[in-house]
Amino acid sequence: MGDDVTTLRRVPGFRPYWTAATVSAFGSAVSAVAIPVLVVTVLDATPVEVGLVNAAQFVPYALFGLLIGASVDRVPRKPLLVWASILRGVCLGTIPLLWWAGLLDLWVTAAVLFLFGVASVAGFAATQSLLPRIVPRPLLTAANARVDQSDAAAQTVGPALGGVLVSIVTAPVAIALDAISYLVDAVLVARIRVVEETALRRPGSKLRSDIADGLRWTYGHATLAPLALSTHLWFLANAAALTVFATFALRTLALPAAVYGGIIAVGGVATLLGATAAPWLGTRFGAGRTIIAARAAYPVAWAAVTLAAVAATTGPAAVAVLFVAFAVHGAAAGCENANEMSLRQSVTPDALLGRTNGTVRSANRTLAAVGAIGGGAVMTVAGDGVALAAVTVVFVAAVLVAACSPLRTAGAR
């Protein structure tokens, strides 16, 4: 990876892109702690309400994901990313303002997160499609790994910082930091010099046919189809898991915000290590096998969390299990993500990247919304243990879909 990193430093535009992603990641890591604390402790939400609020930011992917994905292939991606970052910053910035004015409640928070999700649909589709225009395709795995490393570093420091900030200045004020990070992101992205093909503008084509082309490519491709389906199941399970875990940790175990942030931070450390190893693993074993092996670690991690919930103990042993489980979860995420993104970017023509990314992300986030609501509902009806056991089963299904497909040989040498 060393030679690739050296080469990346010479690629015009990658440094501001990477810096923007890093700044945004640190802000988002703070919100990863602050938003659950806001919803569970400040707004006193029930498990179902926690799921509904978590789902609010994912619903726009179901409503607008395919449409925006097709639109991304029609317009320059850099200005779209700049405006999406500005809108995300403005949306999050309203939370502390509304709280200060005494107007913040559960449903207002859900509405704000819905608008944030709309901007995120465009932002993520644009950023994933812009990177291959900045970085040569042979360097995509190294570039994605660098972005993942920054994200992992943010997940390491951000949650712990978020927990401390929430304890000192309250959750709404901590969320304001994430709002600022998106505005800095917009400024940095605006500085990127990149040539975007005017061929991306297709005034003669219809959005409906463009969307259909993206669906056919994604779900008709021998490798992308099982990868996408496995990833969809992963998002369903992960959203349910995090919804249940937030309530389980903060209410059932009554963990302080700083400890909750520390558990998530351990996952960030492990993600950083996994992201560092990701390019070597992809080269040594192939992207497909690396992804499958990483996905096999998730059910192991969440089975351990399930056992901790079933044991119904609040002692140090239970907390230690949570730390270890999130470490396993984080390492798996670090190993697989760069390989998954690079595989998708490498096999997809540039003219289809926006639609492919939009299609996959739309389905991912739609199922994440279902998972968040479903996780809260199952927890309400059947309790922590049953909900976490169901999550583990879905993670197993994601592994089986990937393992029983041509993905096994994708990227192998």
ROKOLDREN-169045 format. One record per residue (C-alpha): residue number from 1; residue in one letter; z, y, x. Coordinates in steps of 0.2 Angstrom, whole numbers. Each point is the difference from the previous one (the first is absolute). Layout:
BEGIN
NUM/A/Z/Y/X .
...
This chain:
BEGIN
1/M/0/0/0 .
2/G/3/12/15 .
3/D/-19/3/3 .
4/D/-3/3/-19 .
5/V/15/13/0 .
6/T/-8/9/15 .
7/T/-17/0/-8 .
8/L/8/6/-17 .
9/R/7/16/9 .
10/R/-17/5/4 .
11/V/-6/-1/-18 .
12/P/-2/17/-7 .
13/G/9/2/-16 .
14/F/12/-15/1 .
15/R/15/9/7 .
16/P/1/13/-14 .
17/Y/-3/-15/-13 .
18/W/14/-10/8 .
19/T/12/14/2 .
20/A/-3/5/-19 .
21/A/3/-18/-5 .
22/T/16/-1/11 .
23/V/7/16/-8 .
24/S/-3/-6/-17 .
25/A/7/-17/3 .
26/F/16/8/6 .
27/G/2/10/-16 .
28/S/-4/-15/-11 .
29/A/13/-10/9 .
30/V/13/13/-5 .
31/S/-6/-1/-18 .
32/A/1/-19/0 .
33/V/19/2/1 .
34/A/2/16/-9 .
35/I/-11/-4/-16 .
36/P/10/-16/-4 .
37/V/16/8/3 .
38/L/-5/15/-11 .
39/V/-5/-12/-14 .
40/V/14/-12/1 .
41/T/15/11/4 .
42/V/-5/18/-4 .
43/L/-9/-4/-17 .
44/D/10/-16/-3 .
45/A/-15/-10/-5 .
46/T/0/-18/-7 .
47/P/-10/-14/9 .
48/V/-14/2/-13 .
49/E/0/19/3 .
50/V/0/-3/19 .
51/G/-16/-11/-3 .
52/L/-8/13/-11 .
53/V/3/14/12 .
54/N/-6/-10/15 .
55/A/-16/-5/-11 .
56/A/-4/18/-4 .
57/Q/-8/3/17 .
58/F/-10/-16/-1 .
59/V/-7/2/-17 .
60/P/-14/13/5 .
61/Y/-7/-14/11 .
62/A/-4/-10/-16 .
63/L/-6/15/-9 .
64/F/-10/9/13 .
65/G/-2/-11/16 .
66/L/-17/-7/-3 .
67/L/-7/17/-6 .
68/I/7/9/16 .
69/G/-5/-14/11 .
70/A/-18/2/-5 .
71/S/1/19/1 .
72/V/7/-1/18 .
73/D/-17/-8/5 .
74/R/-9/16/-7 .
75/V/9/14/9 .
76/P/6/4/17 .
77/R/17/-9/3 .
78/K/9/13/11 .
79/P/2/14/-13 .
80/L/4/-12/-13 .
81/L/14/-7/11 .
82/V/6/18/4 .
83/W/2/5/-19 .
84/A/8/-17/-4 .
85/S/13/3/13 .
86/I/3/18/-7 .
87/L/2/-6/-18 .
88/R/12/-14/5 .
89/G/11/13/9 .
90/V/0/11/-15 .
91/C/5/-14/-11 .
92/L/14/-6/10 .
93/G/6/18/3 .
94/T/3/2/-19 .
95/I/14/-13/0 .
96/P/13/10/10 .
97/L/-6/16/-9 .
98/L/2/-8/-17 .
99/W/17/-7/5 .
100/W/6/17/6 .
101/A/-5/7/-17 .
102/G/9/-14/-9 .
103/L/-16/-6/-8 .
104/L/-2/-17/9 .
105/D/3/-16/-10 .
106/L/-7/-17/0 .
107/W/-16/3/-9 .
108/V/-4/16/9 .
109/T/2/-9/16 .
110/A/-12/-14/-6 .
111/A/-13/13/-6 .
112/V/1/9/18 .
113/L/-2/-17/8 .
114/F/-15/-4/-11 .
115/L/-9/16/6 .
116/F/5/-4/17 .
117/G/-8/-17/-2 .
118/V/-16/8/-7 .
119/A/-2/10/17 .
120/S/5/-16/10 .
121/V/-15/-10/-8 .
122/A/-12/13/8 .
123/G/10/2/16 .
124/F/1/-18/4 .
125/A/-18/-4/-4 .
126/A/-6/15/10 .
127/T/11/-4/16 .
128/Q/-5/-19/0 .
129/S/-18/5/-1 .
130/L/1/14/12 .
131/L/7/-9/15 .
132/P/-16/-11/3 .
133/R/-10/17/1 .
134/I/12/6/14 .
135/V/3/-16/10 .
136/P/-14/-12/5 .
137/R/2/-17/-9 .
138/P/4/-10/16 .
139/L/16/11/1 .
140/L/5/-1/-18 .
141/T/13/-13/3 .
142/A/8/10/14 .
143/A/-1/16/-11 .
144/N/8/-8/-15 .
145/A/13/-8/11 .
146/R/5/17/7 .
147/V/1/7/-17 .
148/D/11/-15/-5 .
149/Q/11/3/15 .
150/S/3/18/-5 .
151/D/4/-6/-18 .
152/A/12/-13/6 .
153/A/8/13/12 .
154/A/2/11/-16 .
155/Q/7/-15/-10 .
156/T/13/-3/14 .
157/V/6/18/2 .
158/G/-4/7/-17 .
159/P/11/-11/-12 .
160/A/15/3/11 .
161/L/-3/18/1 .
162/G/-4/0/-19 .
163/G/17/-9/-3 .
164/V/9/13/10 .
165/L/-9/15/-8 .
166/V/3/-7/-17 .
167/S/19/-1/4 .
168/I/0/18/7 .
169/V/-12/10/-10 .
170/T/-4/-11/-15 .
171/A/-15/-10/-5 .
172/P/-11/14/-7 .
173/V/1/10/15 .
174/A/-4/-15/11 .
175/I/-16/-2/-10 .
176/A/-5/18/4 .
177/L/-2/-6/18 .
178/D/-14/-12/-5 .
179/A/-8/14/-10 .
180/I/-1/10/16 .
181/S/-7/-14/10 .
182/Y/-15/-1/-12 .
183/L/-4/18/3 .
184/V/1/-2/19 .
185/D/-11/-16/-3 .
186/A/-13/11/-9 .
187/V/-1/13/15 .
188/L/-2/-14/13 .
189/V/-14/-9/-10 .
190/A/-9/17/-2 .
191/R/-1/1/19 .
192/I/-9/-16/2 .
193/R/-18/1/6 .
194/V/-11/-13/-8 .
195/V/-18/-2/-6 .
196/E/-1/-7/-17 .
197/E/-17/-6/-6 .
198/T/-8/10/-14 .
199/A/-7/-17/-6 .
200/L/18/-3/-7 .
201/R/-6/13/-14 .
202/R/-10/-10/-13 .
203/P/-3/11/-14 .
204/G/-13/-11/-8 .
205/S/11/-15/-2 .
206/K/12/-3/-14 .
207/L/19/-2/3 .
208/R/0/-15/-11 .
209/S/-13/-9/11 .
210/D/9/6/15 .
211/I/16/-8/-6 .
212/A/-8/-16/-4 .
213/D/-8/-1/17 .
214/G/18/2/7 .
215/L/7/-14/-11 .
216/R/-14/-12/4 .
217/W/2/3/19 .
218/T/18/-2/0 .
219/Y/2/-15/-11 .
220/G/-17/-8/4 .
221/H/3/-1/19 .
222/A/6/-16/7 .
223/T/14/7/11 .
224/L/4/16/-9 .
225/A/3/-8/-17 .
226/P/14/-12/4 .
227/L/7/14/12 .
228/A/0/12/-15 .
229/L/8/-12/-12 .
230/S/13/-5/12 .
231/T/4/18/3 .
232/H/1/3/-19 .
233/L/13/-13/-2 .
234/W/10/7/15 .
235/F/1/17/-8 .
236/L/6/-8/-16 .
237/A/14/-9/9 .
238/N/4/14/12 .
239/A/2/14/-14 .
240/A/11/-12/-10 .
241/A/10/-4/15 .
242/L/3/18/5 .
243/T/5/5/-18 .
244/V/12/-15/-1 .
245/F/7/3/17 .
246/A/3/19/-2 .
247/T/11/-4/-16 .
248/F/8/-15/8 .
249/A/5/8/16 .
250/L/5/17/-7 .
251/R/9/-5/-16 .
252/T/4/-19/2 .
253/L/6/1/18 .
254/A/4/18/-1 .
255/L/-7/3/17 .
256/P/1/18/7 .
257/A/-16/10/1 .
258/A/1/-1/19 .
259/V/1/-19/0 .
260/Y/-14/-2/-12 .
261/G/-10/11/11 .
262/G/5/-10/15 .
263/I/-6/-16/-8 .
264/I/-17/8/-3 .
265/A/0/7/18 .
266/V/2/-17/7 .
267/G/-16/-5/-9 .
268/G/-8/15/9 .
269/V/5/-6/17 .
270/A/-7/-17/-3 .
271/T/-16/7/-7 .
272/L/-2/10/16 .
273/L/1/-15/10 .
274/G/-12/-9/-11 .
275/A/-12/14/0 .
276/T/1/0/19 .
277/A/-5/-18/0 .
278/A/-13/1/-13 .
279/P/-15/3/10 .
280/W/4/-14/13 .
281/L/4/-12/-15 .
282/G/-17/4/-8 .
283/T/-9/-3/16 .
284/R/9/-16/5 .
285/F/0/-8/-17 .
286/G/-12/9/-11 .
287/A/4/13/-13 .
288/G/0/-12/-14 .
289/R/12/-12/7 .
290/T/11/14/5 .
291/I/1/7/-17 .
292/I/3/-17/-8 .
293/A/14/-4/12 .
294/A/8/17/-3 .
295/R/-1/-3/-19 .
296/A/9/-16/2 .
297/A/16/9/7 .
298/Y/2/11/-16 .
299/P/6/-14/-12 .
300/V/13/-6/14 .
301/A/7/18/1 .
302/W/2/2/-19 .
303/A/7/-18/-2 .
304/A/14/6/11 .
305/V/3/15/-10 .
306/T/0/-11/-16 .
307/L/13/-11/8 .
308/A/11/16/4 .
309/A/-2/5/-18 .
310/V/4/-17/-7 .
311/A/16/-1/11 .
312/A/6/16/-9 .
313/T/10/5/15 .
314/T/1/18/7 .
315/G/7/-4/17 .
316/P/-7/3/17 .
317/A/-10/-17/0 .
318/A/-10/5/-15 .
319/V/-4/17/8 .
320/A/-5/-9/16 .
321/V/-12/-11/-10 .
322/L/-8/16/-7 .
323/F/-3/7/17 .
324/V/-8/-16/7 .
325/A/-11/-2/-15 .
326/F/-7/18/1 .
327/A/-3/-3/19 .
328/V/-10/-16/-4 .
329/H/-9/10/-14 .
330/G/-4/15/12 .
331/A/-6/-11/14 .
332/A/-12/-9/-12 .
333/A/-7/17/-7 .
334/G/-3/7/18 .
335/C/-9/-16/5 .
336/E/-12/-1/-15 .
337/N/-4/18/-5 .
338/A/-11/6/14 .
339/N/-9/-16/0 .
340/E/-3/1/-19 .
341/M/-6/18/1 .
342/S/-11/-3/15 .
343/L/-8/-16/-8 .
344/R/-4/10/-16 .
345/Q/-7/15/9 .
346/S/-10/-11/12 .
347/V/-9/-11/-13 .
348/T/-3/14/-12 .
349/P/-15/12/2 .
350/D/5/18/1 .
351/A/-9/5/-16 .
352/L/12/-12/-9 .
353/L/16/3/8 .
354/G/7/13/-13 .
355/R/-4/-12/-14 .
356/T/7/-15/9 .
357/N/16/8/5 .
358/G/1/8/-17 .
359/T/-2/-16/-9 .
360/V/12/-10/11 .
361/R/13/14/-1 .
362/S/-2/3/-19 .
363/A/4/-18/-3 .
364/N/14/-1/12 .
365/R/9/15/-7 .
366/T/-4/-6/-18 .
367/L/9/-16/4 .
368/A/14/10/9 .
369/A/3/9/-16 .
370/V/1/-16/-10 .
371/G/11/-7/14 .
372/A/12/15/0 .
373/I/2/-1/-19 .
374/G/0/-19/-1 .
375/G/13/-1/14 .
376/G/12/12/-9 .
377/A/-3/-9/-17 .
378/V/4/-17/7 .
379/M/15/6/9 .
380/T/7/8/-16 .
381/V/-3/-16/-10 .
382/A/4/-14/13 .
383/G/9/8/14 .
384/D/-2/4/19 .
385/G/-2/-19/6 .
386/V/-14/-4/-13 .
387/A/-10/15/3 .
388/L/0/-2/19 .
389/A/-4/-19/-2 .
390/A/-15/5/-10 .
391/V/-5/13/13 .
392/T/0/-14/13 .
393/V/-11/-11/-10 .
394/V/-13/14/-1 .
395/F/1/2/18 .
396/V/-4/-19/2 .
397/A/-15/2/-11 .
398/A/-7/14/11 .
399/V/1/-11/15 .
400/L/-9/-15/-9 .
401/V/-14/11/-6 .
402/A/-3/6/18 .
403/A/2/-17/9 .
404/C/-11/-9/-12 .
405/S/-15/11/4 .
406/P/-13/4/13 .
407/L/12/14/6 .
408/R/7/-14/12 .
409/T/-15/2/11 .
410/A/-3/19/-2 .
411/G/0/9/17 .
412/A/3/-16/10 .
413/R/-9/-1/17 .
